């Protein structure tokens, strides 16, 4: 297929039918049966000998070439694993030999590029400063995935440094990978920072992907790209080997087209990691498939967080319809839910992130297999300044500079901000509301419709609901809720620590009732006249 430029897409769509025909075709037949294939179907087909891991991986590699590198140039995949097909062939041999198989055996997974892999791929966080970084060992969650039989297909692009470098950043842009684009409208944001993971799943460039979140970085790109994202309780998934922002809030989580597929990925990611003491409580929390209950909304009591609603009339309309669907499915809605001191929380959260980013990044860089030239935040700032034409062509590093000025984690200012965050989001926040109202979960819109990509002014974020779950360290799940002018919007269910099972039940039940998700059409822009 000939490489096309973005300017050539101005006709509105890219002739998707012809493109899909090329991508799905193979010598001797069609690969239509692989389009948006789910985990359960793939595993069953491999067990029956109707599908091989090599065939499935090749299908995604072909789509990446056609849609990510050429065609609409989604720029969602930063790097492919040169050993992926060999790993897939090994998986196929194990099946033929009757070996005991893991829950993800032979399934290809894309990994966000801030997660360490000790292989021939980089672990760059999207930055050219870390393009040669080769960590001495895998992140713990990578070892967990490989034990489960997963094939690591490659690394996804992201908002560079997980969107914690500048106050005017463009989500989905990195100096190493360029600008990731939303497959529903190529002139619009994929949100971030797990931009590439969200786009790759939505565009069927992979079956499953891993994202990471500090505040919104899983749920926003999931919602804006019309897929499912689960942000686990902090500590359910090990944080070791992940380029950090904040040990209080960072977590990795699954991104997939359905709740069932996300659940299939979540369990194998969990487990106790001696290098991350926070995972001690998660030792036995592994299999969430029992929570895929179709009628879980019946009898559920759900709080409505309306303070996160009125930022766009189209989103408000979709959310109201979602509430009607929840009620019709048997849920009791509690309308008087309110979280207080949000302005105070936003200031305290940013203070905590600045302190923890300096501390945590310095610790990571000291053992990440990078050169001394960029072995600390201070050195990284100097590197970016030295190579500003490549690292900072559109926006700067003022957040880096603010973080560098912070002191140690023993500072009174940090301890006060951390205590404020925990009080507002936990004791006086989610824990209080759930306890007083005897709730199963709280519901709110995940995101607004995707805004246009703007490298000059940065993101035009309208609103969302990620902060309470993110700052508390508690879980949330987003599922598709509908569309505003053809742009996806998600709905989030969040609750107390380690309530993933109940949230999955509610999200799955809502998903099965509404079936909102539609594959993207790769439009060049939103055609309001169509």
C-alpha positions in Angstrom: 0.0 0.0 0.0 1.3 3.5 -0.9 2.0 5.8 2.0 -0.6 8.6 2.2 -0.2 12.0 3.8 -2.7 13.6 6.2 -3.5 16.2 3.6 -4.8 13.6 1.2 -7.4 12.6 3.7 -9.4 15.8 3.3 -12.1 14.1 1.3 -13.6 13.1 4.7 -12.8 9.3 4.8 -10.1 7.2 3.4 -12.0 4.7 1.3 -12.3 2.4 4.3 -14.0 -0.5 2.6 -11.1 -0.9 0.1 -8.5 -0.4 2.9 -10.1 -3.0 5.1 -10.3 -5.4 2.2 -6.6 -5.1 1.7 -5.8 -5.4 5.4 -8.0 -8.4 6.0 -7.0 -10.3 2.8 -4.5 -13.1 2.8 -3.3 -15.6 0.1 -5.9 -18.3 -0.2 -8.7 -16.6 1.7 -10.1 -13.8 3.9 -9.2 -12.8 7.4 -12.6 -11.3 8.0 -13.0 -13.8 10.9 -10.1 -12.2 12.7 -11.6 -8.6 12.7 -12.2 -7.5 16.3 -11.7 -11.1 17.5 -12.3 -11.5 21.3 -10.1 -13.3 23.8 -12.4 -16.2 24.4 -13.0 -16.8 20.7 -9.3 -16.6 19.9 -8.3 -19.1 22.7 -11.0 -21.5 21.6 -9.9 -21.3 18.0 -6.3 -22.0 18.9 -7.3 -24.9 21.1 -9.2 -26.4 18.2 -6.3 -25.9 15.8 -8.4 -23.4 13.7 -6.1 -20.5 14.4 -2.4 -20.2 15.2 -0.7 -17.5 17.3 1.5 -16.8 14.4 -1.5 -16.2 12.1 -3.1 -13.9 14.7 0.1 -11.9 15.3 0.7 -11.5 11.5 -2.9 -10.2 11.1 -2.1 -7.4 13.6 1.3 -6.7 12.1 -0.3 -6.3 8.7 -3.0 -3.9 10.1 -0.3 -1.9 11.9 1.6 -1.5 8.6 -1.6 -0.6 6.7 -3.3 1.7 9.3 -0.6 2.9 11.7 2.5 3.4 9.5 0.6 4.1 6.2 -3.1 4.8 5.5 -4.4 7.2 8.1 -1.0 7.2 9.9 -2.4 6.7 13.4 1.1 6.6 14.9 -0.2 4.5 17.8 2.6 1.9 17.8 6.0 3.2 18.7 8.0 0.0 18.2 7.4 -3.6 17.2 8.9 -6.5 19.0 11.4 -8.2 16.5 10.9 -11.5 18.4 7.1 -11.5 18.4 6.6 -14.0 15.6 9.2 -16.3 17.1 7.4 -16.1 20.5 4.2 -16.9 18.7 5.7 -19.9 17.0 6.8 -21.2 20.4 3.3 -20.8 21.6 2.0 -22.8 18.7 4.5 -25.6 19.4 3.3 -25.8 23.0 -0.3 -26.2 21.8 0.7 -29.0 19.4 2.8 -30.7 22.1 -0.2 -30.7 24.6 1.6 -28.4 27.1 -0.3 -26.8 30.0 -1.4 -23.4 28.7 -1.8 -20.1 30.5 -4.9 -17.9 30.3 -3.4 -15.6 27.6 -1.6 -18.3 25.7 -0.5 -17.1 22.3 -2.4 -13.8 22.5 -0.6 -10.7 21.3 -0.5 -7.7 23.7 0.7 -4.2 23.0 2.5 -2.5 25.9 2.8 1.2 26.7 6.3 2.4 26.1 6.9 3.5 29.7 6.9 -0.1 30.8 10.3 -1.9 31.0 11.1 -4.9 28.9 14.5 -6.6 29.0 14.6 -7.4 25.3 15.4 -5.8 22.0 12.8 -3.1 22.4 13.4 0.3 24.2 11.7 1.6 27.3 11.6 5.2 26.4 8.5 6.8 27.8 8.3 8.3 24.3 11.4 10.5 24.8 14.4 10.5 22.6 16.4 11.0 25.8 15.6 7.4 26.6 15.7 5.9 23.1 18.6 3.7 24.0 17.4 2.7 27.4 17.7 -1.0 28.0 16.5 -1.9 31.5 18.3 -4.8 33.1 15.1 -6.7 33.7 11.4 -6.8 32.8 8.8 -4.9 34.7 7.1 -7.4 37.1 3.8 -7.2 35.1 5.6 -8.2 31.9 6.9 -11.3 33.6 3.3 -12.0 34.8 2.0 -11.7 31.2 4.6 -13.9 29.8 3.9 -16.6 32.5 0.3 -16.4 31.3 1.5 -17.1 27.8 1.0 -13.6 26.2 3.1 -12.6 23.2 4.4 -9.0 23.6 3.7 -7.6 20.1 5.3 -4.2 20.6 5.3 -0.8 22.5 2.7 1.9 22.1 3.2 5.6 21.6 2.2 7.9 24.5 2.0 11.5 25.6 5.8 11.9 26.3 6.7 11.3 30.0 3.1 10.3 30.6 2.0 13.9 30.0 3.9 15.3 32.9 6.4 17.6 31.2 4.5 20.8 30.2 1.3 22.6 31.0 0.7 23.1 27.3 1.3 19.6 26.0 -0.6 17.8 23.2 -1.9 14.4 24.3 -0.5 11.6 22.2 2.6 13.5 21.1 6.1 12.3 21.8 9.5 13.3 20.5 10.2 9.7 19.6 6.8 8.7 18.1 5.2 11.8 16.8 1.5 12.6 17.1 -1.0 9.7 17.8 -4.4 10.4 16.1 -7.9 9.5 17.1 -9.3 6.9 14.6 -12.8 8.3 14.8 -11.6 11.7 13.6 -7.9 12.0 12.6 -7.7 15.7 13.3 -8.6 15.1 17.0 -6.9 14.0 20.1 -6.6 10.4 21.3 -6.3 11.8 24.9 -3.6 10.4 27.0 -1.2 9.6 28.3 -2.0 6.0 27.2 -2.8 7.4 23.7 -1.3 4.7 21.6 -2.8 1.9 23.7 -6.3 3.3 23.3 -6.0 4.0 19.6 -4.4 0.6 18.8 -7.2 -1.3 20.5 -9.9 0.9 18.9 -8.4 0.4 15.4 -8.0 -3.3 15.9 -4.2 -3.1 15.7 -4.2 -5.5 18.7 -6.6 -7.5 20.8 -5.3 -6.2 24.1 -3.1 -3.4 25.4 -1.7 -2.2 28.6 -1.9 1.5 29.7 -0.8 3.3 32.8 -2.6 6.0 34.8 -1.7 8.7 37.3 -4.9 10.7 36.8 -7.0 9.9 33.8 -4.3 8.3 31.6 -6.2 5.0 31.2 -9.8 6.1 31.4 -9.6 9.2 29.2 -8.0 7.5 26.1 -10.3 4.6 26.7 -13.4 6.8 26.7 -12.3 9.0 23.9 -11.4 6.0 21.7 -14.6 4.1 22.4 -13.1 1.2 24.3 -13.0 -0.3 27.9 -10.4 0.7 30.4 -9.8 -0.5 33.9 -7.8 1.5 36.3 -7.1 -0.8 39.2 -6.6 0.0 42.9 -3.0 1.2 43.4 -1.1 -1.9 44.5 -3.2 -4.5 42.6 -0.7 -4.4 39.8 3.0 -4.0 40.5 4.6 -0.6 39.7 8.1 -1.8 39.5 9.8 -1.3 36.2 7.4 1.4 35.1 8.7 5.0 34.4 7.0 6.8 37.3 5.2 10.0 38.1 3.7 9.2 41.5 3.9 6.2 43.7 0.7 7.4 45.4 -1.3 7.3 42.2 0.5 5.3 39.4 -0.9 2.0 38.2 -1.0 0.0 35.0 -4.2 -1.4 33.7 -5.9 -3.3 30.8 -7.5 -1.6 27.8 -9.7 -3.7 25.4 -12.7 -3.5 23.2 -15.0 -5.3 25.7 -15.2 -5.7 29.4 -14.7 -9.5 29.1 -11.4 -8.9 27.2 -10.2 -6.4 29.7 -11.0 -8.8 32.6 -9.1 -11.5 30.8 -6.0 -9.3 30.9 -6.4 -7.9 34.4 -6.1 -11.1 36.3 -2.8 -12.2 34.9 -1.3 -8.7 35.5 -1.8 -9.0 39.3 0.3 -10.7 41.8 2.7 -10.1 44.7 5.9 -8.4 43.8 8.6 -8.2 46.6 9.9 -5.0 45.1 6.5 -3.3 45.4 5.2 -3.7 49.0 1.8 -2.2 48.0 1.1 -5.5 46.2 1.0 -7.5 49.5 -2.8 -7.1 49.7 -3.3 -8.2 46.1 -1.8 -11.7 46.6 -4.9 -13.7 46.0 -6.9 -11.3 43.7 -6.4 -13.0 40.4 -9.5 -14.2 38.5 -12.2 -11.7 37.7 -14.1 -13.7 35.1 -16.7 -14.7 37.7 -17.7 -11.1 37.8 -19.0 -11.1 34.2 -22.6 -11.1 35.3 -25.2 -9.9 32.8 -27.9 -8.8 35.3 -25.7 -7.3 38.0 -27.4 -3.9 37.8 -30.6 -5.4 39.2 -30.7 -4.3 42.9 -27.5 -2.3 42.6 -27.3 1.1 44.4 -25.4 3.6 42.4 -24.5 7.2 43.4 -24.7 9.9 40.6 -21.8 12.4 40.7 -23.5 15.2 38.8 -20.8 17.7 39.6 -18.7 16.0 36.9 -21.4 16.4 34.2 -22.2 19.9 33.0 -19.2 20.6 30.8 -20.8 19.7 27.4 -24.5 19.5 26.5 -24.0 16.4 24.3 -22.3 14.6 27.2 -25.0 15.6 29.6 -27.6 14.2 27.2 -25.8 10.9 26.9 -25.3 10.6 30.6 -28.9 11.2 31.3 -29.8 8.4 28.9 -27.2 6.2 30.6 -28.9 6.9 33.9 -32.2 5.9 32.4 -30.7 2.7 31.1 -29.2 1.9 34.6 -32.6 2.5 36.2 -34.4 0.4 33.6 -32.0 -2.5 34.3 -33.0 -2.4 38.0 -30.4 -0.1 39.6 -31.4 2.4 42.3 -29.9 5.8 41.7 -28.9 8.1 44.5 -28.8 11.6 43.2 -27.4 13.7 46.1 -23.8 12.7 45.7 -21.3 15.5 46.1 -17.5 15.6 46.6 -16.3 18.8 48.4 -13.2 20.9 48.2 -12.3 19.9 44.6 -10.3 23.1 44.1 -8.3 22.4 47.2 -7.8 18.8 46.0 -6.5 19.9 42.6 -3.8 22.1 44.1 -2.8 19.5 46.7 -2.6 16.7 44.0 -0.3 18.8 41.8 2.0 19.5 44.8 2.2 15.7 45.6 2.9 14.9 42.0 5.7 17.4 41.7 7.4 16.0 44.9 6.9 12.4 44.0 7.9 12.8 40.4 11.3 14.1 41.3 11.9 11.5 43.9 10.5 8.5 42.0 12.0 9.4 38.6 15.5 9.9 40.1 15.2 6.5 41.7 14.1 4.9 38.4 16.8 6.5 36.3 19.5 5.4 38.7 18.8 1.8 37.9 17.1 1.9 34.4 20.1 1.2 32.2 20.4 4.8 30.9 23.6 6.8 30.4 24.9 9.2 33.1 24.0 12.1 30.8 20.3 11.5 31.8 20.6 9.7 35.1 18.5 12.3 37.0 15.7 14.8 36.5 18.2 17.6 36.7 20.3 15.9 33.9 17.2 15.3 31.9 16.2 18.9 32.0 19.7 19.8 30.7 19.4 17.2 28.0 16.1 18.5 26.8 17.5 22.1 26.7 20.5 21.0 24.8 18.4 19.2 22.1 15.4 21.5 22.4 14.8 21.5 18.6 14.0 17.8 18.8 12.7 17.4 22.3 10.6 20.6 22.6 9.5 21.8 19.2 6.0 22.6 20.4 6.0 22.9 24.2 8.5 23.1 27.0 9.3 21.4 30.3 8.0 23.8 32.9 6.6 20.9 35.0 10.0 19.3 35.0 11.5 22.5 36.2 8.9 23.0 39.0 9.5 19.4 40.2 13.2 19.9 40.2 12.8 22.8 42.7 11.1 20.5 45.2 12.8 19.0 48.2 12.7 15.6 49.8 9.6 13.7 50.7 10.1 14.7 54.4 9.2 18.3 53.6 6.2 19.6 55.5 4.6 20.9 52.4 4.6 17.5 50.8 3.3 15.7 53.9 0.5 18.3 54.3 -0.5 18.0 50.6 -0.5 14.2 50.7 -2.7 14.2 53.9 -5.1 16.6 52.2 -5.4 14.4 49.2 -6.2 11.3 51.2 -8.7 13.1 53.4 -10.6 14.7 50.6 -10.7 11.6 48.3 -10.9 8.8 50.9 -12.1 9.7 54.4 -14.3 12.6 53.4 -14.7 11.4 49.8 -15.4 8.0 48.3 -15.2 6.0 51.6 -17.7 8.5 53.2 -20.1 8.6 50.3 -20.2 4.8 49.8 -20.6 4.1 53.5 -23.3 6.7 54.2 -25.4 5.9 51.2 -24.6 2.2 51.2 -23.5 2.3 47.5 -22.1 -0.3 45.2 -20.4 2.3 43.1 -20.5 5.9 41.9 -21.1 6.8 38.3 -20.1 9.8 36.1 -19.1 10.7 32.5 -15.6 9.6 31.7 -14.8 12.3 29.2 -16.0 14.9 26.7 -15.8 14.5 23.0 -12.3 14.6 21.5 -10.9 18.1 20.8 -8.8 19.1 17.9 -5.1 18.5 18.1 -3.3 21.8 18.8 0.5 21.9 19.1 0.5 25.6 19.6 -1.9 26.0 22.5 -2.0 22.4 23.8 -4.9 20.3 25.0 -8.4 21.8 25.2 -9.7 19.4 27.9 -13.4 20.1 28.8 -14.0 17.9 31.7 -14.1 14.4 33.2 -14.4 12.4 36.4 -11.0 10.6 36.9 -9.6 12.6 39.8 -11.4 11.1 42.8 -10.5 7.5 41.9 -7.0 8.5 40.8 -5.9 10.5 43.8 -7.5 8.1 46.3 -5.8 5.2 44.5 -9.1 3.5 44.2 -10.4 1.6 41.1 -12.5 2.7 38.2 -13.8 1.2 34.9 -14.9 3.1 31.8 -17.2 1.6 29.1 -18.6 3.2 26.0 -21.7 5.4 26.6 -22.4 6.7 23.1 -21.3 9.4 20.7 -21.4 13.1 20.3 -21.1 14.1 16.7 -19.6 10.7 16.0 -17.0 11.0 18.8 -17.0 8.4 21.6 -17.9 9.2 25.2 -17.4 6.8 28.1 -19.2 6.3 31.4 -17.1 5.5 34.5 -18.0 3.4 37.6 -15.7 3.9 40.6 -15.7 2.9 44.2 -13.7 1.9 47.3 -10.4 0.1 47.3 -10.3 -3.3 45.8 -13.9 -3.1 44.6 -12.8 -4.1 41.0 -15.1 -7.1 41.1 -18.2 -5.2 41.7 -17.3 -2.4 39.3 -16.7 -5.0 36.6 -20.1 -6.5 37.3 -21.8 -3.2 36.8 -19.8 -2.2 33.8 -20.3 -5.5 32.1 -24.0 -5.5 32.8 -24.3 -1.9 31.4 -22.2 -2.8 28.3 -24.3 -5.9 27.5 -27.5 -3.9 27.9 -26.5 -1.0 25.7 -23.9 -2.3 23.2 -22.8 1.2 22.3 -19.4 0.5 20.8 -19.0 0.9 17.0 -15.6 0.4 15.1 -14.0 3.7 14.0 -14.3 4.8 10.4 -11.0 6.7 10.2 -12.6 10.0 9.1 -10.3 12.9 8.4 -12.5 15.2 10.4 -16.0 15.3 11.9 -18.5 15.9 9.2 -21.3 17.7 11.0 -23.4 17.6 7.8 -23.5 13.9 7.5 
